């Protein structure tokens, strides 16, 4: 039985056979591996001398022993093993073995040359034994002391981004590697950056503004005009008929549209199809996106922006309103139609709030479809009175508002004064004369370049970005910065109204072809700006807001949608700083718990990503925005501080 066996004093060495004591032999020598597995197996005999080959042909049983029982052979072999340690350290394993290890790229152990990547990855090194660290440090110090291996930073290579990554890695580095052994430092890369600064200044757009060239062939000043109003108010029909009477659309095209609309039973859509060119818009009978066209008055060149009136396409209308200098508000004079669009929830009221909040202060109220009410002066006066009080409340001055009765379908009072006896009571100007009286806004061409990308499309062989130049100007061949990407591109060509230009100024809607950049990675809302004075980029800012009709009170953490020029981004109101008096702007209450409708406040807004913005006092176009929630515009704001 096992409990009677004397196992405590048993010598297990007596059970070993002679093959167990063979030096330098491994069980792995007798196993066959595939070439793939063999590349991951360390072979002791590859870089070391076989210990058994160093032994004399002395039998193991005849080995002499000393008086203390220690094997002389063991002592001699121990000395020989110690002598082979430097050999093991000098000889490097093959590439197949080193693929699984992290190697310092500071200096190569074979030739002492710097690493190609230039990054110090010592933060990725695994912890090692203390004695190994001392050996490696002594090796590095000995190599660094050699004058032939002294390393200098190349002045022709930009290292600014690598320096930032270097500092980030060095702050978290746990390895005791001294700082003077770092391959790249911020101080060494400074000369290379300074040497390239003069080149950047030479290509900067911050120069003396060249003489202003007209953006049109006729030499007239350009004005951006947007047409807004409630759905089915007749906006597209009105402007399409105006373009036809001005000769911008041929009679042959109108005859074609008459034939096509007659087939589908929509004869009243003839002139609307001039601007509604998309099949879906023609099929549904509504405008869905901004339609652009050009016409000229006696003194101005007008860029026409036909905005959608349906509430589902308000974001597209906002994008067009940010480009406008003046506006036409089209009203349906038909009984009950004006009241439907003007009451709460109608697009007449919301469109008016939007264009005024986005900086449009010149307005023509076009009371359309007067033929449906037999050109009633009473109806005209009624609409003018109700709408005038609301426009004054919104912020329009009486001197900047004009009322014009007309009929878009019949073409009455568009470019010629009506001759019908029923219109004898109206003594005012025609629609085209009223448009010609608009004042041109001041163009800030001496400020740094700012152009928000409104559209990206593929041209013949190239991609083009289009938008309105808000401030400054751009020349062909200049370098521009693309924010918030931070990339630099070169302007290859400029196109204004399908005409190639060498220079484009503020207020001009231009198409730009860029080089040295991947245009497909750009998106609507990016900004082309001055290389030396880029636009600020942040994800937090403070703003003064004015609240309209709210569905729910605004509280801390309220999610909402931001509209800034053509950018649409979800944001969160992170803090309610103060509630203000709506008229005087005085602080009424600090840190309110909530904000109700028809109030003003200072709030902190945080975006989901870094976006381009400016203070309202510096660049108004990039400093004002709209807030919408659940398809309704709830607030307008001005940026007062960028955090």
JOJOVEN-V530146 format. One record per backbone hydrogen bond with DSSP energy under -1.0 kcal/mol. NH is the residue of the N-H (numbers start at 1). CO is the residue of the C=O. If there is no record, write none. Layout:
[[NH	CO] [NH	CO]]
//
This chain:
[[4	1] [5	2] [7	5] [14	11] [15	12] [20	17] [21	18] [22	19] [29	26] [30	27] [31	28] [38	34] [40	37] [41	38] [46	43] [58	56] [66	70] [69	66] [72	64] [75	71] [76	72] [77	73] [78	74] [79	75] [80	76] [81	77] [82	78] [83	79] [84	80] [88	84] [89	85] [90	86] [91	87] [97	94] [98	94] [100	97] [101	98] [108	113] [112	108] [115	105] [124	121] [125	122] [133	129] [134	130] [135	131] [136	132] [137	133] [138	134] [139	135] [140	136] [141	137] [142	138] [143	139] [144	140] [145	141] [146	143] [149	146] [150	147] [157	154] [163	159] [164	160] [165	161] [166	162] [167	163] [168	164] [169	165] [170	166] [171	167] [181	178] [182	179] [189	185] [193	189] [194	190] [195	191] [200	196] [201	197] [202	198] [203	199] [207	205] [223	301] [225	303] [226	326] [227	305] [228	328] [233	230] [238	234] [239	235] [240	236] [241	237] [242	238] [243	239] [244	240] [245	241] [246	242] [247	244] [248	243] [254	250] [255	251] [256	252] [257	253] [258	254] [259	255] [260	256] [261	257] [262	258] [263	259] [266	261] [269	266] [270	267] [273	269] [274	271] [275	272] [276	272] [277	275] [282	278] [283	279] [284	280] [285	281] [291	306] [293	304] [295	302] [297	300] [301	221] [302	295] [303	223] [304	293] [305	225] [306	291] [307	227] [313	310] [314	311] [317	313] [318	314] [319	315] [320	316] [321	317] [322	318] [323	320] [324	321] [325	224] [326	224] [327	362] [328	226] [329	364] [330	228] [331	366] [333	368] [337	334] [338	334] [340	336] [341	337] [342	338] [343	339] [346	343] [348	341] [349	341] [350	346] [351	347] [352	348] [353	349] [354	350] [355	351] [356	352] [357	353] [358	354] [359	356] [360	355] [363	400] [364	327] [365	402] [366	329] [367	404] [368	331] [368	366] [370	406] [372	369] [375	370] [380	376] [381	377] [382	378] [383	379] [384	380] [385	381] [386	382] [387	383] [388	384] [389	385] [390	386] [391	387] [392	388] [393	389] [394	390] [395	391] [396	391] [400	397] [401	398] [402	363] [404	365] [406	367] [407	412] [411	407] [412	407] [423	420] [424	421] [426	423] [431	413] [432	414] [434	430] [435	431] [436	432] [438	435] [445	443] [450	471] [451	528] [453	526] [454	466] [455	466] [457	464] [459	462] [461	459] [464	457] [465	512] [466	455] [467	510] [469	508] [470	450] [471	450] [472	444] [474	504] [476	502] [477	491] [478	475] [479	203] [480	489] [481	529] [482	487] [483	527] [486	482] [487	482] [489	480] [490	515] [491	478] [492	513] [493	513] [495	511] [496	499] [499	496] [501	494] [504	474] [506	472] [507	469] [508	505] [510	467] [511	495] [512	465] [513	493] [515	490] [519	517] [521	518] [522	519] [525	453] [526	523] [527	483] [528	451] [529	481] [530	449] [538	611] [541	605] [542	641] [543	603] [544	638] [545	601] [546	636] [547	599] [548	634] [554	595] [557	573] [558	555] [560	571] [561	628] [562	569] [563	626] [564	567] [567	564] [569	562] [571	560] [572	606] [573	558] [574	572] [574	604] [575	604] [577	602] [578	602] [579	589] [580	600] [581	586] [585	581] [588	579] [589	579] [591	577] [595	554] [598	548] [601	545] [602	578] [603	543] [604	575] [605	541] [606	572] [607	539] [608	570] [611	538] [613	536] [614	622] [616	639] [618	615] [619	615] [623	620] [625	637] [626	563] [627	635] [628	561] [629	632] [632	629] [634	627] [635	627] [636	546] [637	625] [638	544] [639	623] [640	542] [641	542] [643	540]]
//
